[in-house]
């Protein structure tokens, strides 16, 4: 992963004549991703970008970071940073990362910066769009950062980023219904890649996140919640307040985070928060279903105190099934 950082007095980005991101003094960060880049690469580069001392102090020396000066960052994706110009006059982009994965990493980088600098100090371009970028380079000062040299994984642990400001909102309006569905559409493809047929994803989303479904299930005692991280839609969840199940158990379902927020401790916060709500509603235990092949999620549930209790397979129509394990967690009084 690569950053091209430009110290700016101001910068902005337009898409189709609309300004989608703008900052005053700070950094314009062009972000490039290649094959093999990981969330850890995004984390390390965000930490380095926030701490890099390239702003002048009172004596005129480059001794302050964008965090020190209260500056902002405009993050703009740019796959051309990995152009290969060694052969011929037409650049090759074979080393640039898969667009779907690169989009997640760019979102991760921006989310990390919001946690480090504050939600109002990070703006973004629009991934994959034809963007027009305007800037006033201060200095000029342009710095390149590479993830492989920002901090070696073999010699430095993954950065401990602060937990973002988290908030749960009830999905109780058409706007929030649309936002909940958008989170599902962003998270499901990466969650279920290779685990279920591709055609099953839109089939299930259309059934589970239709406005009438959300309203009906909420009325029946299974409210939906939208999770915000630093003011951005980061996840969704729902649980059954009617305590359907044996021994006053409550079902936790539709628990999804946008992939950019995986591995940040946010899922654990969400699970613990849902456990508290279920306990307050009188539940003695919490249970959920997880795809048998979703090892990542199973590991997270185990770390949060859940244990596998049985297997279950359900025909959901359309020629599809849900082939899952059931995980349960006892709730202390």
C-alpha positions in Angstrom: 0.0 0.0 0.0 1.3 3.4 -0.9 0.6 7.0 0.2 1.6 10.2 -1.6 1.2 12.9 1.0 1.1 16.6 0.0 1.2 19.3 2.6 -1.6 21.7 1.6 -3.0 25.1 2.5 -6.3 23.7 1.1 -7.6 21.0 -1.1 -10.8 19.7 -2.6 -12.2 17.0 -4.9 -15.1 17.2 -7.3 -17.1 14.4 -8.9 -19.5 15.4 -11.7 -19.3 19.1 -10.7 -20.1 18.4 -7.1 -17.6 18.9 -4.3 -17.5 15.7 -2.3 -14.6 16.5 0.0 -12.7 19.6 1.0 -10.2 20.6 3.7 -8.2 23.6 4.9 -4.6 23.3 6.1 -3.5 19.7 6.4 -2.6 16.7 4.1 -3.9 15.6 0.7 -3.3 11.8 0.8 -3.4 9.9 -2.5 -3.9 6.3 -1.6 -2.8 3.4 -3.8 -3.4 -0.3 -3.1 -1.7 -3.4 -4.7 -2.4 -7.1 -4.6 -1.7 -8.6 -1.2 -2.3 -5.4 0.8 -4.0 -6.0 4.2 -6.0 -4.0 6.8 -2.8 -3.9 8.8 -1.2 -2.0 6.0 -3.9 0.6 6.1 -3.7 0.8 9.9 0.1 1.4 9.9 -0.1 4.0 7.1 -2.9 5.9 8.9 -0.8 6.0 12.1 2.2 7.2 10.3 0.4 9.8 8.3 -1.2 11.2 11.4 2.1 11.3 13.2 4.5 12.4 10.4 6.2 15.6 11.4 6.3 17.6 8.2 4.6 20.9 9.4 6.8 23.8 10.7 7.1 24.7 14.3 7.5 28.2 15.7 11.2 28.1 14.6 10.3 27.1 11.0 11.5 23.5 11.4 9.4 20.6 10.1 8.6 19.3 13.6 4.8 19.1 13.9 2.3 16.5 12.6 -1.1 17.1 11.1 -2.5 16.0 14.5 -0.3 18.6 16.3 -1.5 21.5 14.2 -5.2 20.5 14.3 -5.1 20.0 10.5 -7.3 17.8 8.3 -6.7 15.0 5.8 -8.3 14.6 2.4 -8.0 11.0 1.3 -8.2 10.3 -2.4 -7.9 6.8 -3.9 -5.4 6.6 -6.8 -4.6 3.2 -8.4 -2.1 4.9 -10.8 0.4 5.1 -7.9 1.2 1.5 -8.8 1.8 2.2 -12.5 4.6 0.1 -14.0 6.5 2.2 -16.6 9.5 0.0 -17.2 8.4 -1.2 -20.6 7.1 1.0 -23.4 5.3 4.3 -23.1 1.9 3.0 -21.9 1.9 2.3 -18.2 0.8 -1.1 -16.9 -1.4 -1.4 -13.9 -1.1 -5.1 -13.3 0.3 -4.5 -9.8 -2.7 -2.4 -8.7 -5.0 -4.2 -6.3 -8.4 -5.7 -7.0 -10.9 -2.7 -7.0 -13.3 -4.3 -4.5 -10.6 -5.0 -2.0 -8.9 -1.7 -2.6 -12.1 0.1 -1.9 -12.3 -1.6 1.5 -8.7 -0.7 2.3 -9.2 3.0 1.3 -12.3 3.1 3.5 -10.3 1.5 6.3 -7.5 4.1 6.0 -10.0 7.0 6.2 -11.9 5.3 9.1 -8.6 4.9 11.0 -7.7 8.6 10.5 -11.1 9.6 11.9 -10.4 7.7 15.0 -7.0 9.3 15.3 -7.8 12.9 14.3 -11.5 13.2 14.9 -14.5 12.6 12.6 -14.7 16.2 11.3 -11.1 16.3 10.2 -11.1 13.7 7.5 -12.7 14.1 4.0 -12.7 11.6 1.1 -13.0 11.4 -2.6 -15.2 8.9 -4.2 -13.6 5.5 -5.0 -13.6 4.6 -8.7 -15.0 7.9 -9.8 -13.6 10.4 -12.3 -12.4 13.0 -9.8 -11.1 16.5 -10.2 -8.6 17.4 -7.4 -7.7 21.0 -6.6 -4.9 21.9 -4.1 -2.6 24.6 -2.9 0.6 22.8 -2.1 2.2 24.3 0.9 6.0 24.4 0.6 5.9 22.6 -1.7 6.2 19.5 0.4 5.4 16.0 -1.0 6.3 12.8 0.9 5.8 9.1 -0.2 5.0 6.4 2.4 5.1 2.7 1.7 3.4 0.2 4.0 6.3 -2.2 3.8 8.7 0.5 5.1 6.3 2.4 7.4 6.6 -0.3 10.0 7.8 -3.8 9.4 5.2 -6.4 10.5 8.0 -8.7 11.6 9.4 -6.1 14.0 6.4 -4.1 15.0 2.9 -5.3 16.2 -0.2 -4.1 14.6 -0.9 -0.5 15.7 -3.4 -0.2 18.6 -5.9 2.3 17.1 -8.4 4.0 19.5 -11.9 2.7 19.3 -14.1 5.1 17.3 -17.0 7.0 18.8 -19.8 4.4 18.6 -23.5 4.9 18.7 -26.6 2.7 18.1 -29.6 4.2 16.4 -33.0 2.5 16.0 -33.9 1.9 12.4 -37.2 3.7 12.6 -37.5 5.8 9.5 -37.3 5.4 5.7 -33.9 7.0 5.7 -32.5 4.6 8.2 -34.1 1.7 6.5 -32.3 2.6 3.3 -29.0 3.1 5.2 -29.3 -0.3 7.0 -29.8 -2.0 3.6 -26.8 -0.2 2.2 -24.7 -1.5 5.0 -25.9 -5.0 4.2 -25.1 -4.6 0.6 -21.6 -3.4 1.5 -20.9 -6.2 4.0 -22.5 -9.3 2.6 -20.3 -9.9 -0.5 -17.1 -9.9 1.5 -18.6 -11.8 4.4 -20.0 -14.6 2.3 -17.4 -14.7 -0.5 -17.0 -18.4 -1.4 -19.4 -19.5 1.4 -22.7 -19.2 -0.4 -23.7 -19.0 -4.1 -23.4 -15.4 -5.4 -27.1 -15.4 -6.3 -28.1 -16.1 -2.7 -26.7 -12.7 -1.5 -29.2 -10.4 -3.3 -32.0 -12.9 -2.7 -31.5 -12.8 1.1 -30.8 -9.1 1.3 -34.0 -8.3 -0.6 -36.0 -10.5 1.8 -34.3 -9.5 5.1 -33.9 -5.7 4.5 -37.0 -4.8 2.7 -38.7 -1.8 4.5 -41.8 -3.9 5.1 -39.7 -6.7 6.7 -37.9 -4.3 9.0 -41.2 -2.7 10.1 -42.9 -6.0 10.6 -40.1 -7.6 12.6 -39.8 -4.4 14.7 -43.5 -4.5 15.5 -43.1 -8.2 16.5 -40.4 -7.4 19.0 -37.2 -7.6 16.9 -36.0 -4.1 16.4 -33.2 -3.2 14.0 -30.2 -1.0 15.0 -27.8 1.0 12.9 -24.3 1.2 14.3 -22.4 4.5 13.7 -18.6 4.7 14.0 -17.3 8.3 14.2 -20.6 9.3 12.7 -20.4 6.9 9.7 -22.7 3.9 9.1 -20.5 1.0 10.1 -22.8 -1.9 11.0 -26.3 -3.3 11.6 -27.9 -5.7 14.0 -31.2 -6.9 15.4 -32.3 -9.1 18.2 -35.6 -10.6 19.4 -36.9 -8.9 22.4 -39.8 -11.4 22.6 -37.2 -13.9 23.9 -38.3 -16.7 21.5 -36.4 -19.8 22.4 -35.8 -22.2 25.3 -35.0 -20.9 28.8 -35.8 -17.3 28.0 -33.2 -17.0 25.3 -33.0 -14.0 23.0 -32.0 -14.4 19.4 -29.3 -12.1 18.0 -29.3 -11.8 14.3 -28.4 -9.7 11.3 -25.1 -8.8 12.9 -22.8 -7.2 10.2 -20.0 -4.7 10.0 -18.7 -3.1 6.9 -15.4 -4.9 6.2 -13.4 -1.7 6.6 -14.3 -1.9 10.4 -13.4 -5.5 11.0 -10.6 -6.2 13.5 -11.0 -2.9 15.4 -12.8 -4.2 18.5 -16.1 -2.8 17.2 -17.8 -6.1 16.8 -17.0 -7.0 20.4 -18.5 -3.7 21.6 -21.6 -4.4 19.6 -22.0 -7.9 20.9 -21.5 -6.8 24.5 -24.0 -4.0 24.0 -26.6 -6.4 22.6 -26.0 -8.7 25.5 -26.7 -5.8 27.9 -30.0 -5.0 26.1 -31.1 -8.6 26.1 -30.3 -9.0 29.8 -32.3 -5.8 30.6 -35.2 -7.3 28.7 -35.2 -10.4 30.9 -33.2 -12.8 28.7 -31.0 -15.4 30.4 -29.0 -16.2 27.3 -28.3 -15.0 23.8 -28.0 -17.1 20.7 -27.2 -16.6 17.0 -26.6 -18.4 13.8 -23.3 -18.3 11.9 -22.4 -19.9 8.6 -20.4 -23.1 9.1 -17.7 -21.8 6.8 -17.4 -18.3 8.4 -14.4 -19.1 10.5 -13.6 -15.4 11.1 -17.0 -14.7 12.6 -16.9 -17.9 14.7 -13.6 -16.9 16.2 -15.0 -13.4 17.1 -18.1 -15.0 18.7 -15.9 -17.4 20.8 -13.8 -14.5 22.0 -17.0 -12.7 23.1 -18.1 -15.6 25.2 -20.3 -17.6 22.8 -20.0 -21.4 22.4 -21.2 -23.6 19.6 -24.2 -25.7 20.7 -25.5 -27.4 17.6 -25.8 -27.3 13.8 -28.9 -26.3 11.9 -29.8 -26.2 8.2 -32.9 -24.3 7.0 -34.5 -24.2 3.5 -35.1 -20.5 2.7 -36.7 -20.9 -0.7 -35.3 -20.0 -4.1 -33.3 -23.2 -4.1 -31.1 -21.9 -1.2 -30.4 -23.0 2.3 -28.9 -21.5 5.5 -26.3 -24.1 6.7 -25.2 -22.8 10.1 -23.9 -23.4 13.5 -25.9 -22.1 16.5 -23.7 -20.2 19.1 -25.0 -19.3 22.5 -23.9 -17.1 25.4 -25.1 -17.2 29.0 -26.0 -13.8 30.4 -25.1 -13.2 34.0 -27.9 -11.9 36.2 
